[in-house]
Each structure stands twice: as structure tokens, then as C-alpha cells.
Amino acid sequence: MKEPYFWSAGLDPNSRESAPVTRALLTPLAWLYAAITAQKIKSAKPTKVTATVICVGNISAGGVGKSPVVAALRNRLSQNRNCRVASLSRGFGGSLKGPLKVDPLSHSAAEVGDEPFMLAQSGESWIGADRAAAGWAMSQAGVDIIIMDDGHQNTGLAKDFTFVVVDSVTAFGNGYVIPKGPLREPVASGLARANAIIVMGDAETPEAITNANLPILRAAIVPSASVPTKPFVAFAGIGRPAKFFDTLTSLGADIRDSIPFADHHFYSNRDLSYLRDLATDHNASLITTEKDLARLSLAQRSGITSLPIKAQFEDTGLLDNLLSSVLKAAAE
């Protein structure tokens, strides 16, 4: 789903684009959404499993770079040879509900979802629509540390540590709860349940974050490979396709055209035919994200380049200090 334009921050309240009437009409629904979420969290009795659970979540809807953060944390924690670390995703968009361990050789993104399938390329990845059941299954399978990809508002599985990820540019949008704004819950209540905040990007840190009295980590999504020096037509079906296109441009890529799709979009042969024809018209090749490539069949991937990325932390010392308590708990 494409975010409504009035979810963005910084609009002139007197301008037509600020949609004051629309916002006013959506206010009761936003109150209801916030009240239901708050009551659900207040009355929840999360299931505690033997594995240590780290949640990488957010407060706003849309992509903020959680999956690369999950992969980075999983890789960092896995360096301790005494710990078995695995990611846990809901499996959004997949036909299988789990709980199950993703096998990149036998499963597809259509079955397990694009993000867990992508995470399975670099480490142990599980899915489970029922997070508590998945947590038990992973614990019984011998997983020591579970890193939940999303789930800050999920009350099924008890968390031992929670990172809230915030995009430094979009931050909390207009500050309102869905559907009036992009927030899954009010900022104050969301940050109150967090142990640390990860700010993605180098824009100025929002005041709500600096006032939260929580450890703040800075990270960025960076390419883990160079972009070939040839013309491209770029396409992406992620939370913010423009961010991917801007990244390619900043890396010096020759982008002749860029085509955005909805987040988690599964590409039909007709879509690919259109994209290939467009690339031919521009005498260019196709390039997309790793997440989009995961949603393509082997036949569809032919001739398409992807840009591998990773989350890179500025202060790895602070990160290791925060994670040390998790490793200690996992060893007990």
C-alpha cells in the first residue's frame, strides 16, 4: 500500500496538501486504533520461552530497514560460538504459516515471504504467524537467541530486549496514529517499551528520540558491492522505492528510468515483460533490490542485477555493550 501523502511531516497546515478535512474525519478511527492497540498490550500475557528474544521493531508503518538490522545483529551475535542465533519473521505474504525453519533450497518467497527468504540466504531464518508457537519451536530446536524481525506491537512472545528502528528522514511522519498518520501506536508509549533506539540514516535525530532517555545507535544501509558501470532501469517494490533509486544515483549508477511498485509486490510475467521492454528501449539492463529479487522465480531473475546491502553501525562498541547483556542471559 502506498502511504497517503498527508502522513508525511512538514506540510503547511494551511496548504491543500495537508488534507485538514481528511485528517479530521480520520481522527475517531485513529483514536479507536490507538485504544485497541493500547488495551491489547496492557492486557497481554506474553509467552516466555527458553531462548533469549531480541525484537527489532518500529513504531511507524512502512519500511525503515529492519531486516538488514536483523541480519547484522544475527551475524554479530553468531560470532559467539556458544550461541545459536536465528531470525524469526511473521512470513508476511507467504502461503505457509509455520512455525518452520526456512530452507532457501526448497522454499520460495511465495511460501515463506520475501524477507525471511532473503534472511535465509545469510543465516538461520524461521517463520511463524503465531510468534509464541514459533518461539517454542525454535527453543526446542536448540536456538539460543531469537531475533524477531518486527513485532514490537505483537504480544504473543515475551521479549528480553527491544530495539526500535526509526528512519532519520521520515521519523514519525505527521505524528498521528493509523489511519490519520503512519504510527502503529503513539510515540511515547512505543518508546516506553523499548530498550534502545536505532536511527537509520544521517539526518537530524528527532526530538522525541533525544528526549526518550534511551541508548541511541546510528546505523546506515550501505551497499556491500559496487554497482556495475552500465546503464540501468531500476525497479523496486519496497517500503520506500525512492530511497533505493536515490542510493543507486548516489553510488554513481547510470539510471535511465526507475519504476516503483507496492511493498512486497509479487511480479507477474506481464510485469517483467514490461520492465524488460523498457530496459530495451533505454538500451539498459534491469537492477533491483535483494528483497525484490527474492520474489522472482529463477526464470524471471535471468539478466537482472541486484544491489546487495547491509546495515552498518557507527558505534559498534555501544552495540556490543548492549548485546553483552543478551549474551550473558543466553548463557545462563
N, C-alpha and C positions, 0 to 999 in steps of 0.2 A: 504494500500500500504506500502510495506517495503521501508524504506528510503535507497537511494543509499549510498554505503559506503563512497563515496567521499564527502558527505555532512558533515561528521564529521570534527571537528577541530583537529589540532595537527599532521596531516600527513606530512611526509617528502616530500617537493615539488619535490625532485628528485627520489622519490620511484615510483614503478609501481602502487602502490595502490592510489597514489594521482590523477591519471587519468588526466594528464595535457591536453591531446588531447581532451578528452571528455568535460572537462571544457571549453576549448577554443571554441569548436563547440556550446556549450550551451550559450555562452556569449551573442550573439544577442537576443536569446529568453529571457534571464534574463533581459536585458535592456528593452525589449518590455513589459514584465510582470510588471516591476517596473514603467515604464512610464504610462501604462494603470491604475495601481493602484493609482499612484500619481494624475493623471488627474481626476479620479473618485472622489477622496477625495476632491480635490481642487474645483471642480465644484458642489459638493453635496449641497443640501438644506435639511438637516435632519428635520424630523418632531418632533416638541416639543409637548409632552403630559403633562397632569396634574400631573402624577406620577413622582417622582424623579427616575432617571435612573442611576444605577451604572453598569458599564461594567467591567467584568473580562475577559480580553483578553490576547493575546500574539502576538509576532512578528514572531516566528518560527512556522512552521507546525509541527504537532505531539503532543503527549500528554505531558503536563507539570504539570498536577494536578489541572486544572481549576475547574472542577466540585466539588471536595472536598472543595476548597476555596469558591465557590459559596454557598455550604451548610453551611459552617462555618459562612460566613457573614450573610446569611439569618437568621441563628439561633441567632446570636449576635444581629442583628437589631430587630428581633422579640421579644426580651426581653423587648423592649419598648412597653407597652400595647396599646399605642395610634397609633401604626403603623401596617398596614397590609403589610407584605413583601412577595413577590413571585419571583421565578426564571423564567427566560424566555430563552428558547433554540430554536434553529432553528428546531430541530426534525430530525437531520440527520439520514438517514437510515429508517425512518418511512414512512408509506404509507399515513398518514394524514398530511395535510399542515397547519391546524389551520386557525385562532387562536382559541385555545381551552385550557381549564384547564384540566390537566391530572388527570384522576381518576385511581389510581392503581388497583381498584377492577374491572373496566370494560374495561380499555385499556390494551394493551400489548406493549412490546418494539418494536415489529414488526410494530405497528401502529404509535407510537409516538417517537421512537428512544430510545436507551438504557440509555443514560444519563438523559434525562428528566423523564423517567420512574423510574430510580433509585432515582432521586431527589424527586420524588413524594412520596417516602416511608417515608421521614422525614419532609416534609413541602409542601407548596403550589408551584406547578410547572405548567408552561404553555409552549406551543409550538406555533411557528408561523414562517412560511417560510418568510412571509412579516413582518419584525420586526416593522415597523411603524403601520400597522394594528393591530398587536398583542399588541403594546403599548397602542393604543386607547382602545382596548377591555378590557385590564387589568385595565386601568384607570377608564373606565365606570363601571367596576365590583366592584370598590372600593379599588383597590390595591393602597397603598400609595408609596411603594418603589419597583421598578423593578430591579432585579439583573440579568443582561444579562450574560449568560454562553457563552463566546466567542462573537465575533462581533466587535473587535477593528477596523477592516477594513470595517465593514458594515456601510454604510452611511444613512440608512433609518431612524433610530431613533436617536434623539439628546440625547447625554449623559451629565449628570451633573457631573459625577466623573468616572475616568477610572483607574483601576489597571491593570498594565501589569505584567503578571506572567512569570518568567524566571526560567528554571531548572538550578541549580548551576553547574551541571556536563556538560550537553550538551550545555548550554548557547545559543549562536547564531551560533553554528556549524562552518562551514568554512567562514562564513561572507558574503556569496553571496545569491542573490535572486533566487527563484524558476525559472527554474529547475536546475540552476547551483549550488544552495545551498538550505538550508531549509527556508530561510527568505521569509515572505509574503510581506515585504517591507524593505527598508534599516533601520538599527537600529536607526540612528539619527532621521529620520522622524517619526518612530514609537514611540520613547520615547518622542518626542516633543509634542505629543498629549496626553500624559499620565499625571496623577496627582500624582501617586505613583507607586512604583515597589515592587512586592512580589518575593523574591528569595526563591525558593524551594530547600531545602537540605542545607548541611553544608560545601560544597566545597567553595573555594575562590571566592569572588564576582568578576565577570568580570569587567575589567577596564572601558568598555563602560557604565556600570551601575553606577559605582562610580563617573564618570565624568558627569553624566546626571543632577546633581543638583536637584534631586527629593528625597522625603522621601523614605527610603528603609526599607521594612519589611522582616523579616526572618520567614519562616514557614517550616514545615515538614509534610509529610504524615505519620501518625503513626497508628498502629492498635488500634482499640477500644475494642478488645477482645483478649484473649490468643489463641494460636494455640494448638489444642489437641495433646497429646503425642502419636502419632501413625504414621506409615509410610504413605506417600502420593505420588501420582503422580500429579504434578501441571500442569495446563494449563491456558493460558490467551490469549485473543485477544484484546489487548490494544495498546496504542502508543509505549510503551516500555515494552514488556513482561519480559525481563531480570530483570528489576527493581523489578517487583513483585516476581520473583523467588529469587532474592538476599535478598529481605525483609524477605521472609519465612525462608531462611537459617540463616539470622542474628537473627531471633527470636528462633532459635534452632529447627526448624521443621525438621523432618526426610524426606527429599525429595529424592525419589528413581529415579525419572525422571521428566523432565519438557518439555512441548510441547508448542511452541509459535504459535499463529495464527495471521492473519492480524487484524488490528484495526477495531472494530465494526463487527467482523465476526459473522454471524448467523450460529449456529451449526445445522448440519443435523443429522438425526438419525444415519447415517453412521459414522459421526464424533464421536458421543457419544459411538457407539458400539466399535470403535477403541480404544477410551480412556478407556472404561471400561475393555476391554480385556487386555490393557497394565497394568492397575492397578491390575488386577487379576494375571498377570504374575509376578508382583512385590510384590504380597500379600499386597497390599496397597489400600487406598481409594483415591478418587479424591478430589482436592481442587482447587478453582479458585477465581477470584475477584468478588466483588459485582456487578460490571458492566457486567461481563460475565454471572453471574447467572441471571441477569435481562433479558438476551436474550434467556434464556432457557425456554421451556414450563414447566408446573408443572410436567408432566411425566418425562421429561428429568432431572429435578432437583433432583430426588429421589437419596438419598445416597451421594450427592455432598455437600461438605463443602465449605463455602465462608469465606474470611477473611474481616471482616468489618474494614473500615479505616475512618480517619477524618484528616482534616488539623488543625495543632496545631501551633499557632503563638507564637514567642518568646516574643515579646514586645506588650502585649495586651493594655498597656497604650497608646502607639503611635497609635495603630489601633483604639482605642476608640476616640482619639483626631481627627483622620482623619474622622471617621464616624459621629462625633458630628455635623459637618457642614452639612452632608447629612440629619441627623435627624431634624436639625433646618430648613432646606429648605423644608422638607416634611411637617412640621407643619405650614408653612406659607401659 
